[in-house]
Amino acid sequence: MSNTVKIEDKPHEECAVFGVSVNSFEAAGIVYNGLLSLQHRGQEGSGIAVTDGNKIHCRKNTGAVSEVFKSGTLENFPRSNMAVGHNRYSTTGQNTIENLGPFVIEYLTGRIAAAHNGNIANAKEIKENLKKCGVNFTATSDSEVISSLIAYNMMKEEDSLGGVIKAAKDLRGAFSLIILSGDNKLIAVRDPDGYRPLCIGRNETGTAVSSESCAFDGCGFEFIRDVKPGEIIAVENGEIVYQGVCLSTKSENAGLCIFEYVYFARPDSVIDGLGVYEARYNMGMVLAEEQPSEADIVCGIPNSGLEAAAGYSASSGIPLAAGFVCNRYIGRSFIYPTQIQRENAVKLKINPLKSNIEGKRIVLVDDSIVRGTSTEKIVQAVKDAGAKEVHMRVASPPSKFACHFGVDTEEESLMANAMTLNEIRAKIGADSLGYLSMDGLFKACGKCRVSFCSHCFTGGSPYAKVRKNELEK
């Protein structure tokens, strides 16, 4: 039995990417700061690659950003004006150094480093075709397949950009990519369905590309715009030298993963025209309209339920109150030596604030219920602290379907896939339970400029079946 306890009973997004092309020689340090800001998207491994003339130097390892790049490590990189970085949460391939990004691939006429966020539906087919052409593989990650495909096409094309465009047209699924090429280009690609976010920042020194806009603030860049679905951007010497929508799709029910707004993204990010904080606040407001409750206070479950709780309070008129104290020194995963400590892991992370809770009827708001194990413990802890009633409200629809594009959910583990609403309510010990409707979620995210993939709620992803079949082979 593993001693590792995942404190938050939430799905985890696969990874984060960040890259810069600037006119200074601080690229590695800038990318380090960017990865720190994107740590929430992946904690299992981190890596940075930089250019040095026609060479690419890369350092990567398992662990959080600050663990991989300890004091003095960044100084070992050559001074460079281009760099790309990656944070990983593994969903395909084991969490080993071989599966971590960025992937550095050498070919006859050059070399690249590539960082990838997403999952590729036709990865196995591409891998087999490349093997027939003499390409060798050392990892089990989709990202190595993508990187090798790009390198193979670069070898056949006149320039790196042409190779990326040709390779990207063969990919099916979710991919936000940043590629560092040996010919001094930083190339960014977002898949034609726009499953994962990708955006551009600028300052007086050059251009940055990031999974989320929140990373620009800590690096001194100004958020300019999102990379459009299907768009490819090329940056050289800090300036954008190419931008165009080169990839098209005929997919239905595809688009930005709506769980980015529900949980994955940081609240201070803006994705495709809609602020994440605004979206979550709106979810809470609509939730109060659809699932009202008579109560004395509204409390959000830290940290992902706080914005929706504020919206619920504003819409319902029920006062908002702090319901928990967080131990900020415990991360999402921790290792405990005894079973008793593992059972108390949730209490070590968040502890009910008895002075606010005792004797009150409480609306408890969270962004989602996925497997339900932590929710049950939190509801019990609130009741143990003296709550008179606990009315659970969830700011998203029931999660019923597994995602095959970088989210670690399995359908058999999803509570809403196996239980009725009343069975879930009884299992978690709440006095009542209400979810946001699908229409309510779309309403809350109405300002977003792109369409959504809501497969985890509705089962409508166009690539889900092919990806599931591939993973089962």
C-alpha positions as CSV (number, residue, x, y, z in Angstrom):
1,M,0.0,0.0,0.0
2,S,1.3,3.4,-0.9
3,N,1.9,5.9,1.9
4,T,1.3,8.9,-0.4
5,V,-1.9,10.7,0.3
6,K,-3.4,13.1,-2.3
7,I,-4.9,15.8,0.0
8,E,-7.2,17.2,-2.6
9,D,-9.8,14.8,-4.0
10,K,-9.7,16.6,-7.4
11,P,-8.7,15.7,-11.0
12,H,-5.3,16.8,-11.9
13,E,-4.4,18.5,-15.2
14,E,-1.3,17.1,-17.0
15,C,1.2,20.0,-17.2
16,A,2.2,23.5,-17.9
17,V,4.5,25.1,-20.6
18,F,6.3,28.4,-20.6
19,G,8.8,29.8,-23.1
20,V,10.6,33.1,-23.8
21,S,12.6,34.8,-26.5
22,V,14.2,38.0,-25.2
23,N,17.0,40.4,-26.0
24,S,18.6,39.8,-22.6
25,F,20.5,36.7,-21.4
26,E,18.2,36.0,-18.5
27,A,15.9,33.5,-20.3
28,A,16.5,30.6,-17.9
29,G,15.6,32.7,-14.8
30,I,12.5,34.1,-16.5
31,V,11.3,30.6,-17.3
32,Y,12.0,29.5,-13.8
33,N,9.7,32.2,-12.4
34,G,7.1,31.3,-15.0
35,L,7.1,27.7,-13.9
36,L,6.8,28.7,-10.3
37,S,3.6,30.6,-11.2
38,L,2.3,27.5,-13.0
39,Q,3.2,25.0,-10.3
40,H,-0.5,24.3,-9.7
41,R,-0.7,22.6,-13.1
42,G,1.9,19.9,-12.3
43,Q,4.0,19.0,-9.3
44,E,5.6,15.7,-10.3
45,G,8.5,17.0,-12.4
46,S,10.0,20.1,-14.0
47,G,12.5,21.0,-16.7
48,I,14.1,23.9,-18.5
49,A,16.0,23.9,-21.8
50,V,18.0,26.9,-23.2
51,T,19.9,27.6,-26.4
52,D,23.6,28.1,-26.6
53,G,24.5,28.9,-30.2
54,N,23.4,25.8,-32.1
55,K,23.4,23.7,-28.9
56,I,20.5,23.1,-26.5
57,H,21.1,22.5,-22.8
58,C,18.4,20.9,-20.7
59,R,18.0,20.2,-17.0
60,K,15.0,18.3,-15.7
61,N,14.1,16.0,-12.8
62,T,11.2,14.7,-10.7
63,G,9.9,17.1,-8.1
64,A,8.5,20.6,-7.8
65,V,10.2,23.5,-9.5
66,S,12.1,24.7,-6.4
67,E,13.3,21.1,-5.8
68,V,14.6,20.6,-9.3
69,F,16.3,24.0,-9.5
70,K,17.9,24.4,-6.2
71,S,20.1,27.3,-5.2
72,G,22.9,27.7,-7.8
73,T,21.4,25.4,-10.4
74,L,20.2,28.1,-12.7
75,E,23.7,29.6,-12.8
76,N,25.0,26.4,-14.4
77,F,22.9,27.2,-17.5
78,P,24.7,29.1,-20.3
79,R,23.6,32.7,-20.7
80,S,20.9,32.6,-23.2
81,N,18.1,34.7,-24.7
82,M,15.8,31.7,-25.4
83,A,14.4,29.1,-23.1
84,V,11.4,26.8,-22.7
85,G,10.1,25.1,-19.5
86,H,7.7,22.4,-18.5
87,N,5.9,21.2,-15.3
88,R,4.5,17.7,-15.4
89,Y,1.6,15.8,-13.9
90,S,1.8,12.3,-15.3
91,T,-1.3,10.7,-16.8
92,T,0.4,8.7,-19.6
93,G,3.8,7.2,-18.9
94,Q,5.4,6.7,-15.5
95,N,6.8,9.7,-13.6
96,T,10.4,9.1,-14.5
97,I,13.1,11.5,-15.7
98,E,12.8,10.0,-19.2
99,N,9.1,11.1,-19.5
100,L,9.7,14.6,-18.3
101,G,9.8,17.7,-20.6
102,P,11.2,19.5,-22.3
103,F,12.2,16.8,-24.8
104,V,15.4,17.5,-26.6
105,I,15.7,15.7,-30.0
106,E,18.6,15.8,-32.3
107,Y,18.3,15.1,-36.0
108,L,20.6,15.3,-39.0
109,T,20.4,19.1,-39.5
110,G,19.7,20.4,-36.1
111,R,18.0,20.0,-32.7
112,I,14.9,21.1,-30.8
113,A,13.5,21.2,-27.3
114,A,9.7,20.8,-27.0
115,A,7.3,21.2,-24.1
116,H,3.7,19.8,-24.4
117,N,0.5,20.1,-22.5
118,G,-2.3,17.7,-23.4
119,N,-2.7,14.2,-24.8
120,I,-2.6,12.9,-28.4
121,A,-5.3,10.5,-29.6
122,N,-3.3,9.0,-32.5
123,A,0.1,8.9,-30.6
124,K,0.5,5.1,-31.0
125,E,-0.1,5.3,-34.8
126,I,2.4,8.1,-35.2
127,K,5.0,6.3,-33.1
128,E,4.7,3.1,-35.1
129,N,5.1,5.0,-38.4
130,L,8.2,6.8,-37.1
131,K,9.7,3.6,-36.0
132,K,9.4,2.3,-39.5
133,C,11.4,5.3,-40.6
134,G,14.2,4.5,-38.1
135,V,13.2,6.8,-35.3
136,N,14.1,5.4,-31.8
137,F,12.1,6.1,-28.6
138,T,13.4,6.0,-25.0
139,A,10.2,7.2,-23.1
140,T,6.6,6.3,-22.9
141,S,5.2,9.8,-23.1
142,D,3.0,11.3,-25.8
143,S,5.4,14.3,-25.6
144,E,8.3,12.3,-27.0
145,V,6.2,11.2,-29.9
146,I,5.3,14.8,-30.7
147,S,8.9,16.0,-30.4
148,S,10.1,13.2,-32.6
149,L,7.4,13.9,-35.2
150,I,8.4,17.6,-35.3
151,A,12.1,16.8,-35.6
152,Y,11.4,14.3,-38.4
153,N,9.4,16.9,-40.4
154,M,12.0,19.6,-39.7
155,M,14.6,17.4,-41.3
156,K,12.5,17.2,-44.5
157,E,11.5,20.9,-44.6
158,E,13.6,24.0,-45.4
159,D,13.0,25.6,-42.0
160,S,11.9,24.8,-38.5
161,L,8.5,26.6,-38.9
162,G,7.6,24.6,-41.9
163,G,8.4,21.4,-40.1
164,V,6.3,22.3,-37.1
165,I,3.3,23.2,-39.3
166,K,3.5,19.9,-41.2
167,A,3.9,17.9,-38.0
168,A,1.0,19.6,-36.2
169,K,-1.3,18.8,-39.1
170,D,-0.8,15.1,-38.3
171,L,-1.7,15.4,-34.6
172,R,-5.2,14.5,-33.3
173,G,-6.2,15.4,-29.8
174,A,-5.2,18.1,-27.2
175,F,-1.9,19.9,-27.6
176,S,-0.5,23.2,-26.5
177,L,3.2,23.2,-27.6
178,I,6.2,25.4,-27.2
179,I,9.2,24.4,-29.4
180,L,12.7,25.8,-29.1
181,S,14.6,25.3,-32.3
182,G,18.3,25.4,-33.0
183,D,17.8,28.1,-35.7
184,N,16.9,30.7,-33.1
185,K,13.1,30.4,-33.2
186,L,10.5,29.9,-30.4
187,I,7.4,28.3,-31.9
188,A,4.0,28.0,-30.2
189,V,1.2,25.8,-31.3
190,R,-2.4,25.4,-30.0
191,D,-4.5,22.5,-31.3
192,P,-7.4,23.4,-33.6
193,D,-10.0,22.5,-31.0
194,G,-8.3,24.7,-28.3
195,Y,-8.5,22.0,-25.6
196,R,-5.8,23.5,-23.4
197,P,-5.0,27.3,-22.9
198,L,-2.0,29.1,-24.4
199,C,-1.3,32.8,-24.4
200,I,1.2,35.5,-25.4
201,G,2.9,38.1,-23.2
202,R,5.1,41.0,-24.2
203,N,7.5,43.5,-22.5
204,E,10.4,45.8,-23.7
205,T,12.8,42.8,-23.8
206,G,10.8,40.4,-25.9
207,T,8.0,37.8,-26.0
208,A,6.8,35.0,-23.7
209,V,4.3,32.2,-24.2
210,S,2.5,30.5,-21.3
211,S,-0.2,28.0,-20.4
212,E,-1.8,30.7,-18.3
213,S,-1.7,34.5,-18.2
214,C,-1.0,34.5,-14.4
215,A,2.6,33.5,-15.1
216,F,3.3,36.8,-16.9
217,D,2.8,38.9,-13.8
218,G,5.6,37.3,-11.9
219,C,7.9,37.6,-14.9
220,G,7.3,41.2,-15.8
221,F,5.4,40.6,-19.0
222,E,2.0,42.1,-20.1
223,F,-0.7,39.7,-21.2
224,I,-1.4,40.5,-24.9
225,R,-3.8,37.8,-26.1
226,D,-4.5,34.1,-26.3
227,V,-3.1,31.9,-29.0
228,K,-6.1,31.1,-31.1
229,P,-7.2,27.5,-31.6
230,G,-5.3,26.1,-34.6
231,E,-2.8,29.0,-34.5
232,I,1.0,28.8,-34.8
233,I,3.2,31.6,-33.6
234,A,6.9,32.0,-34.4
235,V,9.2,34.3,-32.4
236,E,12.7,35.3,-33.3
237,N,15.0,37.7,-31.4
238,G,12.1,38.6,-29.1
239,E,9.8,39.6,-32.0
240,I,6.8,37.7,-33.5
241,V,7.8,37.0,-37.1
242,Y,4.9,34.7,-38.0
243,Q,1.3,34.2,-36.7
244,G,-1.4,32.3,-38.6
245,V,-4.2,29.8,-38.1
246,C,-2.8,26.8,-39.9
247,L,-4.8,23.9,-38.3
248,S,-8.5,23.3,-38.9
249,T,-10.9,20.8,-37.4
250,K,-14.3,19.3,-38.2
251,S,-14.8,18.1,-34.7
252,E,-18.1,18.6,-32.9
253,N,-18.5,19.0,-29.2
254,A,-14.9,20.1,-29.0
255,G,-13.2,23.2,-27.6
256,L,-11.5,24.5,-24.5
257,C,-11.7,22.1,-21.5
258,I,-14.4,23.8,-19.4
259,F,-12.7,22.4,-16.3
260,E,-10.1,25.0,-16.7
261,Y,-12.6,27.5,-15.4
262,V,-14.1,25.1,-12.9
263,Y,-10.8,24.1,-11.2
264,F,-7.5,23.8,-13.2
265,A,-6.6,27.4,-13.8
266,R,-5.4,29.9,-11.3
267,P,-8.1,32.5,-10.4
268,D,-6.0,35.4,-11.6
269,S,-5.7,34.0,-15.1
270,V,-7.7,35.2,-18.1
271,I,-8.5,32.5,-20.7
272,D,-10.0,33.2,-24.1
273,G,-11.5,36.4,-23.0
274,L,-12.9,35.4,-19.6
275,G,-11.3,35.8,-16.3
276,V,-11.2,32.6,-14.2
277,Y,-12.2,34.4,-11.0
278,E,-15.2,36.0,-12.8
279,A,-16.3,32.6,-14.2
280,R,-16.1,30.9,-10.8
281,Y,-17.9,33.8,-9.1
282,N,-20.6,33.6,-11.8
283,M,-20.9,29.8,-11.2
284,G,-21.7,30.5,-7.5
285,M,-24.3,33.2,-8.4
286,V,-26.1,30.8,-10.8
287,L,-25.8,28.0,-8.4
288,A,-27.6,30.1,-5.7
289,E,-30.5,30.7,-8.2
290,E,-30.7,27.0,-9.2
291,Q,-30.1,25.4,-5.8
292,P,-31.2,27.8,-3.1
293,S,-31.0,26.9,0.6
294,E,-32.1,28.3,3.9
295,A,-28.9,28.8,6.0
296,D,-27.1,31.2,8.3
297,I,-23.7,31.4,6.5
298,V,-22.0,30.4,3.2
299,C,-18.5,28.8,3.4
300,G,-16.2,27.9,0.6
301,I,-14.0,24.8,0.8
302,P,-10.4,26.1,0.3
303,N,-9.1,26.9,-2.1
304,S,-11.1,25.9,-5.1
305,G,-14.5,26.7,-3.7
306,L,-13.9,30.2,-2.4
307,E,-14.8,32.2,-5.5
308,A,-18.0,30.3,-6.1
309,A,-19.0,30.7,-2.4
310,A,-18.6,34.5,-2.8
311,G,-20.9,34.4,-5.8
312,Y,-23.4,32.2,-4.0
313,S,-23.4,34.6,-1.0
314,A,-23.9,37.7,-3.2
315,S,-26.8,36.1,-5.1
316,S,-28.6,34.6,-2.1
317,G,-28.0,37.3,0.4
318,I,-26.7,34.8,2.9
319,P,-23.6,36.1,4.7
320,L,-20.2,34.8,3.6
321,A,-18.0,33.5,6.4
322,A,-14.6,31.9,6.6
323,G,-15.2,28.2,7.5
324,F,-11.7,26.8,7.5
325,V,-8.1,27.5,8.4
326,C,-5.6,26.2,5.9
327,N,-2.1,24.8,6.7
328,R,-0.2,26.4,3.8
329,Y,2.9,24.3,4.5
330,I,1.2,21.0,3.3
331,G,1.1,20.5,-0.4
332,R,-1.3,18.6,-2.6
333,S,0.5,15.3,-1.9
334,F,2.3,14.2,1.2
335,I,3.8,11.1,2.7
336,Y,2.7,9.9,6.1
337,P,4.3,7.0,8.0
338,T,1.2,5.6,9.7
339,Q,-2.3,4.7,8.8
340,I,-3.8,7.1,11.4
341,Q,-1.9,10.0,9.9
342,R,-3.0,9.1,6.4
343,E,-6.6,9.0,7.6
344,N,-6.2,12.5,9.1
345,A,-4.6,14.0,6.1
346,V,-7.5,16.2,5.2
347,K,-7.7,17.6,8.7
348,L,-4.0,18.4,8.5
349,K,-4.6,20.4,5.3
350,I,-7.8,22.3,6.3
351,N,-9.4,22.6,9.8
352,P,-12.9,23.9,10.4
353,L,-13.1,27.3,12.2
354,K,-15.3,26.3,15.1
355,S,-16.1,29.8,16.2
356,N,-17.8,30.6,12.9
357,I,-19.5,27.2,12.4
358,E,-20.8,26.1,15.7
359,G,-24.6,26.1,16.0
360,K,-25.2,27.4,12.4
361,R,-26.8,26.1,9.3
362,I,-24.1,26.2,6.6
363,V,-24.1,26.2,2.8
364,L,-20.8,24.5,2.0
365,V,-19.6,25.3,-1.6
366,D,-17.0,23.5,-3.6
367,D,-16.1,23.5,-7.3
368,S,-16.7,19.8,-7.9
369,I,-17.1,16.4,-6.4
370,V,-15.1,13.8,-8.2
371,R,-14.3,10.8,-6.1
372,G,-16.0,12.1,-3.0
373,T,-13.6,10.8,-0.4
374,S,-12.3,14.2,0.8
375,T,-15.8,15.7,0.6
376,E,-17.1,13.1,3.0
377,K,-14.3,13.9,5.5
378,I,-14.8,17.6,5.2
379,V,-18.6,17.5,5.8
380,Q,-18.0,15.2,8.9
381,A,-15.3,17.6,10.2
382,V,-17.7,20.6,9.8
383,K,-20.4,18.7,11.7
384,D,-17.9,17.7,14.4
385,A,-17.1,21.4,14.8
386,G,-20.8,21.9,15.8
387,A,-22.6,22.8,12.6
388,K,-26.3,22.5,12.9
389,E,-26.9,21.6,9.3
390,V,-24.6,21.2,6.2
391,H,-26.0,21.9,2.8
392,M,-23.5,20.9,0.1
393,R,-23.6,22.9,-3.1
394,V,-21.4,22.1,-6.1
395,A,-20.5,24.8,-8.6
396,S,-20.4,22.4,-11.6
397,P,-22.5,19.5,-12.9
398,P,-21.9,15.9,-11.7
399,S,-18.6,14.4,-13.1
400,K,-19.6,11.2,-14.9
401,F,-17.1,10.6,-17.7
402,A,-13.3,10.0,-17.8
403,C,-11.2,12.5,-19.7
404,H,-8.5,11.0,-22.0
405,F,-6.7,14.3,-22.7
406,G,-4.4,14.9,-19.7
407,V,-6.8,14.5,-16.7
408,D,-6.3,11.6,-14.3
409,T,-9.9,10.4,-13.9
410,E,-11.3,6.9,-14.4
411,E,-15.1,6.4,-14.8
412,E,-15.3,3.7,-12.2
413,S,-13.9,6.0,-9.5
414,L,-16.3,8.9,-10.2
415,M,-18.9,9.1,-7.5
416,A,-21.7,10.5,-9.8
417,N,-21.1,7.6,-12.2
418,A,-22.1,5.0,-9.6
419,M,-24.6,6.7,-7.3
420,T,-27.8,8.7,-7.5
421,L,-28.0,12.2,-6.1
422,N,-29.6,11.0,-2.9
423,E,-27.0,8.2,-2.5
424,I,-24.2,10.7,-2.9
425,R,-25.8,13.0,-0.3
426,A,-26.1,10.2,2.2
427,K,-22.6,9.0,1.5
428,I,-21.0,12.4,2.1
429,G,-23.3,13.0,5.1
430,A,-24.8,16.3,3.9
431,D,-28.3,17.4,4.9
432,S,-28.9,18.4,1.3
433,L,-27.0,18.4,-2.0
434,G,-27.3,20.4,-5.2
435,Y,-25.2,20.7,-8.3
436,L,-25.0,23.5,-10.9
437,S,-26.7,22.5,-14.2
438,M,-24.9,22.2,-17.5
439,D,-26.9,25.2,-18.8
440,G,-26.0,27.1,-15.6
441,L,-22.3,26.4,-16.2
442,F,-22.5,27.6,-19.8
443,K,-24.3,30.7,-18.6
444,A,-21.6,31.4,-16.1
445,C,-18.9,31.1,-18.7
446,G,-20.8,32.9,-21.4
447,K,-18.1,35.6,-22.0
448,C,-15.6,33.0,-23.2
449,R,-14.8,33.5,-26.9
450,V,-14.4,29.9,-27.9
451,S,-16.5,26.7,-27.7
452,F,-16.1,24.2,-24.9
453,C,-15.3,20.5,-24.4
454,S,-17.6,19.4,-21.6
455,H,-17.0,15.6,-22.0
456,C,-16.4,15.0,-18.3
457,F,-20.0,16.1,-17.7
458,T,-21.8,15.2,-20.9
459,G,-19.7,12.5,-22.5
460,G,-19.4,14.4,-25.8
461,S,-15.7,14.5,-26.7
462,P,-15.0,13.6,-30.3
463,Y,-11.7,11.8,-29.6
464,A,-12.7,10.1,-26.3
465,K,-13.5,6.7,-27.9
466,V,-10.3,6.5,-30.0
467,R,-8.2,7.6,-27.1
468,K,-9.8,5.1,-24.7
469,N,-9.3,2.3,-27.2
470,E,-5.6,3.2,-27.7
471,L,-4.9,3.3,-24.0
472,E,-6.5,-0.1,-23.5
473,K,-4.3,-1.8,-26.2
